[in-house]
């Protein structure tokens, strides 16, 4: 076997098949149960469709992450799949690579077969991640790159082979094309990791990192020169995103002061106004902590915190210190986000949340081993039964977390996809349809129809150019005067209605030549 792959498949390699199977089952289940695709995902697919047809400028009006959505078009050209199905295939592939990456880290840290099985269970029970599975996100590939980058550095620490540093560098740089916060890992990990090695390994690693950054800096400069001067419409500048993030950071103090001034103005007295700073900082930190706990999942969070609190587990080897550094940088990214945007989404801290699976699985393994060996505090039946019940309850809780998003989905948005499918199956392709909502148009699978980007036509324009009119209405989004007029005028010509939640609905009208 190739020596480069030996650390990956040195034993029990078939357990990767179980990890892949778990990812595919969860992906398929959540995709089947999902109501509608996320807004960004819909835009990525429209952009990929336009990209595949050579309309690069139009593609960038939907999304400007060309290096991401162009992958859908490339796979579609190679396989003959539609752009939509290509996007789902790549999303599923990124998820199973991610799951295998976490398993590979567990194996590199010396996890037993039991621990490896438990890591699959624990990772599969992250309900916040499972809720994201049916969507099209840059995050899946980004998180996968970061996990395999961790694996590469662990293997460098253990084997002292330069190829693993090169692999880490490639994965870290490549992940920036998915999410810009990957820059934090690229620059902070080299700086922090030199403190966890002995002197000889440290000197070698510093030299490698310096050489790689010189190479990357030169390549990056060439890339941006070519992009900005010759391919601006093909590759929207990623430097703009990085500059935007830097702008957020530079303006932290001014933005914070403005927010604090606004809070002081609504405080009831001077003592309360004096505490505005504490309230604001405390509130932001609480929001970050709450988001992190909910992203990780309460069962995994509690297991991980207990295991991490045992100092010898989390800091007793260079490889575990490396994982701790990745975890800490993830929290640092969350802090930057919450103090620059005043909110933090689960996608910014998912790497840290996923890494919590490692200590949680190790603690569960100890519990399982204790039961198997009868290693209990005393031999009475009562403590044995109590511990068995407790451990069984934890496992059941993990399975419940895996299924929780499925059980709580109330399908409030499914009427949107149902309307799109009805149009697809009941209206002939040769009849023009005007749709005022992109999500409905997406589920017709007719990506040439971009009427949702146009102003809603008048009655006479509808008669001249369209056979059907699809009107989405939401009480929170007031209809324009023209839309209200159309709804009243076309009321006798309604052929289908889909009722949504809280007054939302979709009405399909057939345009008649006899309209007045």
C-alpha positions as CSV (number, residue, x, y, z in Angstrom):
1,X,0.0,0.0,0.0
2,X,1.2,3.5,-0.7
3,X,3.1,4.8,2.3
4,X,1.2,8.1,2.1
5,X,-2.1,6.4,2.7
6,X,-0.9,3.9,5.3
7,X,-1.9,6.0,8.3
8,X,-5.4,6.1,6.9
9,X,-5.9,2.4,6.3
10,X,-3.5,0.7,8.7
11,X,-6.3,-1.2,10.5
12,X,-10.0,-1.8,10.6
13,X,-10.4,0.1,7.3
14,X,-13.9,-1.2,6.8
15,X,-15.2,1.1,9.5
16,X,-15.0,3.9,7.0
17,X,-17.7,2.1,5.1
18,X,-19.9,2.4,8.2
19,X,-19.2,6.1,8.4
20,X,-20.0,6.6,4.7
21,X,-23.2,4.6,5.1
22,X,-24.3,6.7,8.1
23,X,-23.6,10.0,6.2
24,X,-25.6,8.8,3.2
25,X,-28.5,7.5,5.2
26,X,-28.8,10.8,7.2
27,X,-28.4,12.9,4.0
28,X,-31.1,10.9,2.2
29,X,-33.4,10.9,5.1
30,X,-33.2,14.6,5.8
31,X,-33.3,15.5,2.1
32,X,-36.6,13.5,1.8
33,X,-38.0,15.2,4.9
34,X,-36.9,18.7,3.9
35,X,-39.5,21.3,2.9
36,X,-37.5,23.6,0.6
37,X,-33.8,24.2,-0.2
38,X,-32.0,27.1,1.6
39,X,-32.0,30.5,-0.3
40,X,-28.3,30.5,-0.8
41,X,-28.5,26.9,-2.2
42,X,-31.2,28.0,-4.7
43,X,-29.0,30.9,-5.8
44,X,-25.9,28.7,-6.2
45,X,-27.9,26.4,-8.5
46,X,-29.2,29.2,-10.6
47,X,-25.7,30.7,-10.8
48,X,-24.3,27.2,-11.8
49,X,-27.0,26.9,-14.5
50,X,-26.0,30.3,-16.0
51,X,-22.3,29.5,-15.7
52,X,-22.8,26.2,-17.6
53,X,-24.5,28.2,-20.4
54,X,-21.6,30.7,-20.6
55,X,-23.5,33.6,-18.9
56,X,-20.8,34.3,-16.3
57,X,-21.8,37.8,-15.5
58,X,-25.4,36.8,-15.0
59,X,-24.3,33.9,-12.8
60,X,-22.5,36.3,-10.6
61,X,-25.7,38.3,-10.0
62,X,-27.0,35.3,-8.1
63,X,-23.8,34.5,-6.2
64,X,-20.2,35.5,-6.6
65,X,-18.5,32.4,-5.3
66,X,-17.6,31.2,-8.7
67,X,-15.0,28.6,-7.6
68,X,-17.8,27.0,-5.6
69,X,-20.8,26.9,-7.9
70,X,-18.8,26.2,-11.0
71,X,-18.1,22.7,-9.6
72,X,-21.8,21.9,-10.1
73,X,-21.5,22.9,-13.8
74,X,-18.3,20.9,-14.3
75,X,-19.8,17.8,-12.7
76,X,-23.0,18.2,-14.7
77,X,-20.9,18.4,-18.0
78,X,-18.9,15.3,-17.0
79,X,-21.7,13.1,-15.8
80,X,-24.8,14.3,-17.7
81,X,-26.6,15.0,-14.4
82,X,-28.6,18.2,-14.1
83,X,-26.9,21.1,-12.4
84,X,-29.4,20.6,-9.5
85,X,-28.6,17.0,-9.0
86,X,-24.9,17.6,-9.4
87,X,-25.1,20.1,-6.5
88,X,-26.7,17.5,-4.3
89,X,-24.2,14.9,-5.3
90,X,-21.3,17.2,-4.3
91,X,-23.0,18.2,-1.1
92,X,-23.4,14.5,-0.1
93,X,-19.8,13.8,-1.1
94,X,-18.5,16.6,1.1
95,X,-20.6,15.4,4.0
96,X,-19.2,11.8,3.8
97,X,-15.7,13.1,3.4
98,X,-16.2,15.2,6.5
99,X,-17.5,12.3,8.5
100,X,-14.5,10.2,7.4
101,X,-12.2,13.0,8.3
102,X,-13.5,13.0,11.9
103,X,-13.1,9.2,12.0
104,X,-9.5,9.5,10.6
105,X,-8.6,12.0,13.4
106,X,-10.0,9.6,16.0
107,X,-7.9,6.8,14.6
108,X,-4.8,9.0,14.4
109,X,-5.3,9.9,18.1
110,X,-5.2,6.2,18.9
111,X,-9.0,5.6,19.3
112,X,-9.9,2.0,19.6
113,X,-12.5,0.3,17.4
114,X,-15.1,1.0,20.1
115,X,-14.2,4.7,20.1
116,X,-14.4,4.8,16.4
117,X,-17.9,3.4,16.4
118,X,-18.9,5.8,19.1
119,X,-17.5,8.8,17.2
120,X,-19.7,7.9,14.2
121,X,-22.7,7.7,16.6
122,X,-21.8,11.0,18.4
123,X,-21.2,12.9,15.1
124,X,-24.4,11.5,13.6
125,X,-26.3,12.9,16.6
126,X,-25.4,16.6,16.1
127,X,-28.9,17.8,15.3
128,X,-27.8,21.3,14.1
129,X,-25.5,19.6,11.5
130,X,-28.3,17.2,10.5
131,X,-30.7,20.1,9.9
132,X,-28.1,21.5,7.4
133,X,-27.6,18.2,5.5
134,X,-30.3,18.7,2.8
135,X,-29.0,22.2,2.0
136,X,-26.3,23.4,-0.4
137,X,-23.6,25.1,1.6
138,X,-20.0,26.1,1.2
139,X,-19.6,25.0,4.8
140,X,-19.6,21.2,4.1
141,X,-16.4,21.3,2.0
142,X,-14.8,24.0,4.3
143,X,-15.4,21.9,7.4
144,X,-14.2,18.7,5.6
145,X,-11.0,20.5,4.5
146,X,-10.3,21.7,8.1
147,X,-10.8,18.2,9.6
148,X,-8.5,16.6,7.1
149,X,-6.0,19.4,7.7
150,X,-6.0,18.5,11.4
151,X,-5.4,14.8,10.4
152,X,-2.5,15.8,8.2
153,X,-0.7,17.8,11.0
154,X,-1.4,15.0,13.5
155,X,0.4,12.6,11.2
156,X,3.3,15.1,10.7
157,X,3.7,15.3,14.5
158,X,3.7,11.5,14.7
159,X,5.7,10.6,11.6
160,X,7.7,13.7,10.9
161,X,7.0,13.4,7.1
162,X,7.1,16.7,5.2
163,X,4.3,15.5,2.8
164,X,1.8,15.8,5.6
165,X,2.7,19.5,6.1
166,X,2.3,20.0,2.4
167,X,-1.1,18.3,2.6
168,X,-2.1,20.5,5.5
169,X,-1.1,23.6,3.7
170,X,-3.0,22.7,0.5
171,X,-6.2,21.9,2.4
172,X,-5.9,25.1,4.5
173,X,-5.5,27.2,1.4
174,X,-8.1,25.4,-0.6
175,X,-10.6,25.8,2.2
176,X,-10.4,29.6,1.8
177,X,-12.2,29.3,-1.5
178,X,-15.2,28.1,0.5
179,X,-15.2,30.4,3.5
180,X,-12.9,33.3,4.3
181,X,-12.6,32.6,8.0
182,X,-10.3,29.7,7.0
183,X,-7.6,32.5,6.8
184,X,-7.6,32.4,10.6
185,X,-6.6,28.7,10.7
186,X,-4.0,29.2,7.9
187,X,-2.1,31.9,9.8
188,X,-2.7,31.1,13.5
189,X,-2.1,27.3,13.4
190,X,1.6,27.7,12.1
191,X,2.2,30.3,14.8
192,X,0.7,28.2,17.7
193,X,1.8,24.8,16.6
194,X,5.5,25.5,17.0
195,X,5.0,25.7,20.8
196,X,3.8,22.0,21.0
197,X,6.9,20.4,19.5
198,X,10.5,19.7,20.7
199,X,13.2,22.0,19.5
200,X,14.5,20.0,16.5
201,X,11.0,19.4,15.1
202,X,10.0,23.0,15.9
203,X,12.9,24.4,13.8
204,X,12.1,22.1,10.9
205,X,8.4,23.1,11.0
206,X,9.2,26.8,11.2
207,X,11.4,26.5,8.1
208,X,8.6,24.6,6.3
209,X,5.9,27.1,7.2
210,X,8.1,30.1,6.1
211,X,8.9,28.5,2.8
212,X,5.2,27.6,2.2
213,X,4.0,31.1,3.0
214,X,6.6,32.7,0.7
215,X,5.3,30.4,-2.1
216,X,1.7,31.1,-1.2
217,X,2.3,34.8,-1.1
218,X,3.9,34.8,-4.5
219,X,1.1,32.6,-5.9
220,X,-1.6,34.7,-4.3
221,X,-0.1,37.9,-5.8
222,X,-0.1,36.4,-9.2
223,X,-3.6,35.1,-8.8
224,X,-5.0,38.5,-7.8
225,X,-3.1,40.3,-10.6
226,X,-4.5,37.9,-13.2
227,X,-7.9,38.0,-11.7
228,X,-8.3,41.7,-11.4
229,X,-6.8,42.6,-14.8
230,X,-7.9,39.7,-17.0
231,X,-10.7,37.7,-15.4
232,X,-12.7,40.1,-13.2
233,X,-16.1,38.7,-14.5
234,X,-14.9,35.1,-14.2
235,X,-13.5,35.2,-10.7
236,X,-15.1,37.9,-8.5
237,X,-12.4,39.1,-6.2
238,X,-12.0,37.1,-3.1
239,X,-9.8,39.9,-1.8
240,X,-13.0,42.0,-1.4
241,X,-14.4,39.5,1.0
242,X,-11.2,39.5,3.1
243,X,-11.1,43.3,3.0
244,X,-14.7,43.4,4.2
245,X,-13.8,41.1,7.1
246,X,-10.8,43.3,8.0
247,X,-13.0,46.3,7.8
248,X,-15.4,44.8,10.3
249,X,-12.5,44.1,12.7
250,X,-10.9,47.5,12.3
251,X,-14.3,49.2,13.2
252,X,-15.0,47.0,16.2
253,X,-14.4,49.8,18.7
254,X,-16.4,52.5,16.8
255,X,-19.3,50.1,16.2
256,X,-19.3,48.9,19.8
257,X,-19.3,52.5,21.1
258,X,-22.3,53.5,18.9
259,X,-24.2,50.5,20.1
260,X,-23.4,51.2,23.7
261,X,-24.5,54.8,23.3
262,X,-27.8,53.6,21.9
263,X,-28.2,51.3,24.8
264,X,-27.4,54.0,27.4
265,X,-30.1,56.2,25.9
266,X,-32.9,53.7,26.8
267,X,-31.6,52.9,30.3
268,X,-34.0,54.0,33.1
269,X,-31.4,55.7,35.3
270,X,-27.7,56.6,35.6
271,X,-26.7,53.4,37.5
272,X,-28.2,51.4,34.8
273,X,-26.4,53.5,32.2
274,X,-23.1,52.8,33.9
275,X,-23.6,49.1,33.4
276,X,-24.3,49.4,29.7
277,X,-20.8,48.2,28.8
278,X,-21.1,45.1,31.0
279,X,-24.6,44.3,29.7
280,X,-23.6,44.6,26.1
281,X,-20.4,42.5,26.4
282,X,-22.1,39.9,28.6
283,X,-25.1,39.7,26.2
284,X,-22.8,39.1,23.3
285,X,-20.8,36.4,25.1
286,X,-24.0,34.7,26.3
287,X,-25.3,34.7,22.7
288,X,-22.0,33.1,21.6
289,X,-22.2,30.5,24.4
290,X,-25.8,29.7,23.7
291,X,-25.2,29.3,20.0
292,X,-22.2,27.1,20.6
293,X,-24.1,24.8,23.0
294,X,-27.1,24.5,20.7
295,X,-24.8,23.9,17.7
296,X,-22.9,21.2,19.5
297,X,-26.0,19.7,21.2
298,X,-26.6,19.6,24.9
299,X,-25.8,15.9,25.4
300,X,-22.5,16.2,23.4
301,X,-21.6,19.5,25.1
302,X,-22.0,18.1,28.6
303,X,-20.1,15.0,27.8
304,X,-17.3,17.0,26.2
305,X,-17.1,19.5,29.1
306,X,-16.8,16.8,31.7
307,X,-14.0,15.0,29.7
308,X,-12.2,18.2,28.9
309,X,-12.2,19.2,32.5
310,X,-10.0,16.2,33.1
311,X,-6.8,18.1,32.2
312,X,-4.8,15.0,31.4
313,X,-7.1,14.1,28.5
314,X,-7.1,17.4,26.6
315,X,-3.5,18.5,27.0
316,X,-1.3,15.5,27.6
317,X,0.1,15.0,24.1
318,X,1.2,17.3,21.2
319,X,-1.5,15.9,19.0
320,X,-4.3,16.6,21.5
321,X,-2.9,20.1,22.0
322,X,-3.1,20.6,18.3
323,X,-6.8,19.6,18.3
324,X,-7.3,22.0,21.3
325,X,-5.7,24.8,19.2
326,X,-8.2,24.2,16.3
327,X,-11.0,24.2,18.8
328,X,-9.8,27.5,20.4
329,X,-9.4,29.2,17.0
330,X,-12.9,28.2,16.1
331,X,-14.1,29.9,19.3
332,X,-11.9,32.9,18.5
333,X,-13.6,33.2,15.1
334,X,-17.0,33.1,16.9
335,X,-15.8,36.0,19.1
336,X,-14.8,38.1,16.2
337,X,-18.0,37.4,14.4
338,X,-20.2,38.2,17.4
339,X,-18.3,41.4,18.2
340,X,-18.4,42.6,14.6
341,X,-21.8,41.5,13.4
342,X,-23.6,41.2,16.8
343,X,-24.8,37.7,16.0
344,X,-23.1,34.5,15.3
345,X,-24.5,31.6,13.2
346,X,-23.8,28.0,13.7
347,X,-21.8,27.8,10.5
348,X,-19.0,30.0,12.0
349,X,-18.4,27.7,15.0
350,X,-19.2,24.3,13.5
351,X,-15.6,23.2,13.4
352,X,-15.3,23.6,17.2
353,X,-18.7,21.9,17.7
354,X,-17.6,18.9,15.6
355,X,-14.3,18.6,17.6
356,X,-16.4,18.3,20.8
357,X,-17.3,14.8,19.5
358,X,-13.8,13.6,20.2
359,X,-13.8,14.0,24.0
360,X,-17.5,13.0,24.2
361,X,-16.8,9.7,22.3
362,X,-13.7,9.0,24.6
363,X,-15.9,9.5,27.7
364,X,-18.5,7.2,26.3
365,X,-15.9,4.6,25.5
366,X,-14.7,4.7,29.2
367,X,-18.3,4.2,30.2
368,X,-18.8,1.2,27.9
369,X,-15.5,-0.3,29.1
370,X,-16.5,0.1,32.7
371,X,-19.7,-1.8,32.1
372,X,-18.0,-4.5,30.0
373,X,-15.3,-5.1,32.6
374,X,-17.5,-4.7,35.6
375,X,-15.2,-1.9,36.9
376,X,-17.7,-0.3,39.2
377,X,-17.3,1.4,42.5
378,X,-18.7,-1.6,44.4
379,X,-20.2,-4.9,43.5
380,X,-23.7,-4.4,44.7
381,X,-26.5,-4.8,42.1
382,X,-27.9,-1.3,42.8
383,X,-24.9,0.8,41.5
384,X,-24.5,-1.6,38.6
385,X,-28.1,-1.2,37.6
386,X,-28.0,2.6,38.1
387,X,-24.9,2.9,35.8
388,X,-26.4,0.7,33.2
389,X,-29.6,2.8,33.2
390,X,-27.5,6.0,33.1
391,X,-25.3,4.9,30.2
392,X,-28.3,3.5,28.3
393,X,-30.1,6.8,28.7
394,X,-27.1,8.7,27.3
395,X,-27.0,6.5,24.2
396,X,-30.8,6.8,23.8
397,X,-30.5,10.6,24.1
398,X,-27.8,10.6,21.4
399,X,-30.1,8.7,19.0
400,X,-33.0,11.0,19.9
401,X,-30.8,14.0,19.0
402,X,-30.2,12.4,15.7
403,X,-33.9,12.2,15.0
404,X,-35.0,15.4,16.7
405,X,-35.0,17.6,13.6
406,X,-37.1,15.0,11.8
407,X,-39.7,14.8,14.6
408,X,-40.0,18.5,15.0
409,X,-40.4,19.5,11.4
410,X,-43.9,20.9,10.9
411,X,-43.5,21.2,7.1
412,X,-44.7,24.9,7.2
413,X,-42.9,25.6,3.9
414,X,-43.7,22.5,1.9
415,X,-46.6,24.2,0.1
416,X,-43.9,26.2,-1.8
417,X,-42.3,23.0,-3.3
418,X,-45.7,21.5,-3.9
419,X,-46.7,24.5,-5.9
420,X,-43.5,24.3,-8.0
421,X,-44.0,20.5,-8.6
422,X,-47.6,21.1,-9.6
423,X,-46.6,23.7,-12.2
424,X,-43.9,21.3,-13.5
425,X,-46.4,18.5,-13.9
426,X,-49.5,20.3,-15.0
427,X,-48.4,23.2,-17.2
428,X,-46.9,22.5,-20.6
429,X,-43.4,23.8,-21.2
430,X,-44.4,25.7,-24.2
431,X,-46.7,28.0,-22.2
432,X,-45.1,31.0,-20.6
433,X,-45.5,31.3,-16.9
434,X,-44.8,34.4,-14.8
435,X,-43.8,33.6,-11.2
436,X,-43.1,36.3,-8.7
437,X,-41.2,34.2,-6.2
438,X,-37.8,32.5,-6.9
439,X,-38.4,29.5,-4.6
440,X,-41.5,28.5,-6.5
441,X,-39.7,28.8,-9.9
442,X,-36.9,26.7,-8.6
443,X,-39.1,23.7,-8.0
444,X,-40.5,23.8,-11.5
445,X,-37.0,22.8,-12.6
446,X,-37.2,25.3,-15.4
447,X,-34.1,27.5,-14.7
448,X,-34.6,29.5,-17.8
449,X,-37.7,31.1,-16.2
450,X,-36.3,34.0,-14.2
451,X,-39.4,36.1,-14.2
452,X,-39.0,36.5,-10.4
453,X,-36.2,39.0,-11.2
454,X,-38.6,41.2,-13.2
455,X,-41.2,43.7,-12.2
456,X,-44.7,42.1,-12.0
457,X,-46.4,43.0,-15.4
458,X,-49.7,44.8,-15.9
459,X,-52.8,43.0,-17.2
460,X,-52.1,43.9,-20.8
461,X,-48.5,42.7,-20.5
462,X,-49.6,39.4,-19.0
463,X,-52.1,38.9,-21.9
464,X,-49.4,39.6,-24.5
465,X,-46.6,37.5,-23.1
466,X,-47.8,34.9,-20.6
467,X,-50.4,32.1,-20.3
468,X,-50.2,31.7,-16.5
469,X,-49.5,33.9,-13.5
470,X,-48.3,32.6,-10.2
471,X,-48.7,35.0,-7.3
472,X,-47.0,34.4,-3.9
473,X,-48.3,36.5,-1.1
474,X,-47.2,36.9,2.5
475,X,-48.9,39.2,5.0
476,X,-45.5,40.4,6.3
477,X,-44.6,41.5,2.7
478,X,-47.2,43.9,1.4
479,X,-48.2,43.4,-2.2
480,X,-47.6,46.3,-4.6
481,X,-50.6,48.2,-5.9
482,X,-50.2,46.4,-9.2
483,X,-50.2,43.0,-7.5
484,X,-53.3,43.8,-5.5
485,X,-55.0,44.9,-8.7
486,X,-54.0,41.7,-10.5
487,X,-55.3,39.6,-7.6
488,X,-58.7,41.2,-7.8
489,X,-58.9,41.2,-11.6
490,X,-57.7,37.6,-11.9
491,X,-59.8,36.1,-9.1
492,X,-62.3,34.4,-11.4
493,X,-59.4,32.8,-13.3
494,X,-57.8,31.0,-10.3
495,X,-57.1,27.4,-11.2
496,X,-55.1,26.3,-8.1
497,X,-54.3,27.6,-4.6
498,X,-51.7,26.4,-2.1
499,X,-52.3,27.5,1.5
500,X,-49.2,28.2,3.7
501,X,-48.7,29.2,7.3
502,X,-49.9,32.4,8.9
503,X,-51.8,33.7,5.8
504,X,-49.1,32.9,3.2
505,X,-50.4,31.4,0.0
506,X,-49.7,30.8,-3.7
507,X,-52.4,31.2,-6.3
508,X,-52.0,30.1,-9.9
509,X,-54.1,32.0,-12.5
510,X,-54.7,31.2,-16.1
511,X,-54.6,34.3,-18.3
512,X,-57.6,34.7,-20.5
513,X,-57.7,36.7,-23.7
514,X,-61.1,38.1,-22.6
515,X,-59.7,40.0,-19.6
516,X,-60.7,43.6,-19.5
